[in-house]
Amino acid sequence: MNQTLGTLDKVGVAPNTPLHVSLPANSTQFETAFREFLITKLVQNGAVVQQNPGQALEVSYGIQVVRHNSERPRFIPGQFTILAAGLFAAHGLRNEHLDAQLLGGLGLAAAADYANSINSGGPTNTELILTTTVTRGGQYLTRKTDVYYLENADTSLFTRPSYNNVNMKVVSQ
């Protein structure tokens, strides 16, 4: 939000110019929550935020959920690291230069964990594209787009319900 306010200043919009944050039609859970966070952050940064559009600049945002199948391994230290640490703790006390052996062993174990990514739960296949826009009379004043990775299980929080594939059971009496 600081970048948006900074960009408004650069394009000559006075700091006390009123803003109105609109809620997209048929909002998702995320869009509703994002609007609340956005208004809170604007007010905390000293912006004038109005409940009704009036003569205010329009702050809007949109989301797009993108699904793909490319692999993106994530590293979480796991069983190789734990096993190596345990082995060095049990057998390493009798060796000289324990610190060098411990460091080398843990490094190799971490590399094996990274290579296997066994404890990561697999890569996410979902991205959220979030674009925030400020307009005046149909003219774009600022626009910012960010991409975030989503856990596949959380995708429903960011998408509108689809009624095309609903199975209904008809019961008669």
Secondary structure, 3 states (H helix, E strand, C coil): CHHHHHHHHHCCCCCCCCEEECCCCCCCHHHHHHHHHHHHHHHHCCCCECCCCCCCEEEEEEEEEEECCCCCCCCCCCHHHHHHHHHHHHHHHHCCCHHHHHHHHHHHHHHHHHHHCCCCCCCCCEEEEEEEEEEECCEEEEEEEEEEEECHHHHHHCCCCCCCCCCCCCCCC
